[in-house]
Amino acid sequence: EVQLQASGGGSVQPGGSLRLSCVASGFTFSRYNIRWVRQAPGKESEWVATISSDGSITNYADSVKGRFTISRDNAKNTLYLQMNMVKPEDTAIYYCTCTTLGARGQGTQVTVSS
């Protein structure tokens, strides 16, 4: 069974930092591009960032470029999202997804407020 379990969310003040993790199981993690998406209350899901299977290529939404960094450790089957200089508009549930496999695991809530 394909599983993607995100963690690391929480409450943070504007300008602060968080590091999200996503542990994958049930498939060969190192073979697939993986992405982070987020969904704020009452809004559609928004793509945040994508990383290639070997980690050599990354892409970001304009809204997070320069503030967020996506990375992965294929030896640990784990995806990361380093979130710096967070803003209230970053508040959302964050999910890691594998589009090729049609998989999206349980998300982790990030709340940015003062």
PyMOL commands that set and color helices and strands:
alter all, ss='L'
color gray80, all
select helices_A, chain A and resi 29-31+74-76+88-90
alter helices_A, ss='H'
color red, helices_A
select strands_A, chain A and resi 3-7+10-12+18-25+34-39+46-51+58-60+68-73+78-83+92-98+103-104+108-112
alter strands_A, ss='S'
color yellow, strands_A
deselect
rebuild
show_as cartoon
